[in-house]
Amino acid sequence: MKRSKIEHLPVMVKEVVEYLNCHQDGIYIDGTLGSGGHSLEILKCSSPNGRLIGIDWDEDAIAVAKNRLNHFQDRVTIIYDNFKNLGNIVRELKVHEVDGILLDLGVSSIQLENEDRGFSFRLEGPIDMRMDKSSRLKAFDLVNSFSIPELEQILWNYGEERFGKRIARSIADYRKHKPISTTVELADIVSAAIPSRFRSKRIHPATKAFQAVRIAVNDEFRNLETAIQVGIDLLRKGGRFCVISFHSLEDRIVKQSFRLLERGCICPSGMPECNCQKESEVKVLTKKPVLPSEDEIRENPRSRSAKLRVAERV
Ligand SMILES: C[S@@+](CC[C@H](N)C(=O)[O-])C[C@H]1O[C@@H](n2cnc3c(N)ncnc32)[C@H](O)[C@@H]1O
């Protein structure tokens, strides 16, 4: 497919807009602006006065979204930054409280389908995987210089890859001869390290390893944890925090962070000597995650693993 034709279809847009309770005087933050699909709907639903602050750390995404949302003029502010900095971003804009925050995690189809960005094991390109092209660490550096135990830890912690040890050893053996420089080279090393009887026909054997390396390169889990902590404090009473995640480890972080904020206490539940005086900061509105409809999955297969969780500031 020609790159200019690649589109990113936003996931669970109707559900997001409903949960955000968009209204015409509201201020909303889209922390993962991408190509602006969710932002566009938020702006429409909060018309004529609602305001949107859109954040992304990918310059290419910023350019696409600016072009798409241009006609909303001063109702939109687009910021090139990491969403973990949303406290400072909002302060600099002299905004004190917001009505809703959205994080739609992971990479966009535009990033994934661009071989130069090095996210995909299907498309040959340099192993890069940085969402923010100005950041220092590339996937190339990680696979070519991290130690075997470090690689193994990344593969397990961020990909739950049970063959992490074998993959890490294969990577180390290969790079003794030459650096691993392309996505397909890495995918082949990973695939060969997984015993054939454990290779699924449906899912590419390098899926988990690529996910793990991408999460490590972009420090995705830490960014998410920080954004939830900081973001909850920015919400006005009744304001809502929506997070769409695409794999179980990410979803677990969202679920646990919301639950701890709801309990208002970080002691393990049932601990008799717990003296926490902190009050609950949020009410979790989705005891179970909201999933895309079958129609949506048919129209946009990428949506099939999406999970939406929502917490409301109390
Ligand atoms: C799944 S896409 C979002 C798509 C968007 N909702 C839309 O409708 O087009 C995720 C976007 O979040 C951005 N992103 C991921 N982590 C980020 C972070 N820590 N800070 C800022 N942007 C981030 C990525 O660069 C990507 O453009």
The ligand as an SDF file (V2000), in Angstrom:
LIG
                    3D

 27 29  0  0  0  0  0  0  0  0999 V2000
   -2.7440    4.4500   18.7200 C   0  0  0  0  0  0  0  0  0  0  0  0
   -2.0750    5.9730   18.2560 S   0  0  0  0  0  0  0  0  0  0  0  0
   -3.3710    7.1070   18.5920 C   0  0  0  0  0  0  0  0  0  0  0  0
   -4.2800    7.3220   17.4570 C   0  0  0  0  0  0  0  0  0  0  0  0
   -5.2920    8.4260   17.6580 C   0  0  0  0  0  0  0  0  0  0  0  0
   -6.1620    8.1750   18.7760 N   0  0  0  0  0  0  0  0  0  0  0  0
   -6.0960    8.6890   16.3940 C   0  0  0  0  0  0  0  0  0  0  0  0
   -7.3390    8.6810   16.4590 O   0  0  0  0  0  0  0  0  0  0  0  0
   -5.4900    8.8860   15.3390 O   0  0  0  0  0  0  0  0  0  0  0  0
   -0.9710    6.3380   19.5300 C   0  0  0  0  0  0  0  0  0  0  0  0
   -0.2560    7.6520   19.3680 C   0  0  0  0  0  0  0  0  0  0  0  0
    0.2450    7.9950   20.6470 O   0  0  0  0  0  0  0  0  0  0  0  0
    1.5360    8.4970   20.5300 C   0  0  0  0  0  0  0  0  0  0  0  0
    2.2070    8.2330   21.8150 N   0  0  0  0  0  0  0  0  0  0  0  0
    2.5000    7.0440   22.3720 C   0  0  0  0  0  0  0  0  0  0  0  0
    3.1190    7.2260   23.5480 N   0  0  0  0  0  0  0  0  0  0  0  0
    3.2070    8.5630   23.7370 C   0  0  0  0  0  0  0  0  0  0  0  0
    3.7600    9.3810   24.7630 C   0  0  0  0  0  0  0  0  0  0  0  0
    4.3490    8.8530   25.8520 N   0  0  0  0  0  0  0  0  0  0  0  0
    3.6450   10.7120   24.6470 N   0  0  0  0  0  0  0  0  0  0  0  0
    3.0500   11.2840   23.5570 C   0  0  0  0  0  0  0  0  0  0  0  0
    2.5390   10.5490   22.5390 N   0  0  0  0  0  0  0  0  0  0  0  0
    2.6110    9.2110   22.6290 C   0  0  0  0  0  0  0  0  0  0  0  0
    2.1370    7.7740   19.3610 C   0  0  0  0  0  0  0  0  0  0  0  0
    3.1880    8.5250   18.7880 O   0  0  0  0  0  0  0  0  0  0  0  0
    0.9280    7.6150   18.4220 C   0  0  0  0  0  0  0  0  0  0  0  0
    0.8580    8.6650   17.5080 O   0  0  0  0  0  0  0  0  0  0  0  0
  1  2  1  0
  2  3  1  0
  2 10  1  0
  3  4  1  0
  4  5  1  0
  5  6  1  0
  5  7  1  0
  7  8  2  0
  7  9  1  0
 10 11  1  0
 11 12  1  0
 11 26  1  0
 12 13  1  0
 13 14  1  0
 13 24  1  0
 14 15  1  0
 14 23  1  0
 15 16  2  0
 16 17  1  0
 17 18  1  0
 17 23  2  0
 18 19  1  0
 18 20  2  0
 20 21  1  0
 21 22  2  0
 22 23  1  0
 24 25  1  0
 24 26  1  0
 26 27  1  0
M  CHG  2   2   1   9  -1
M  END
$$$$
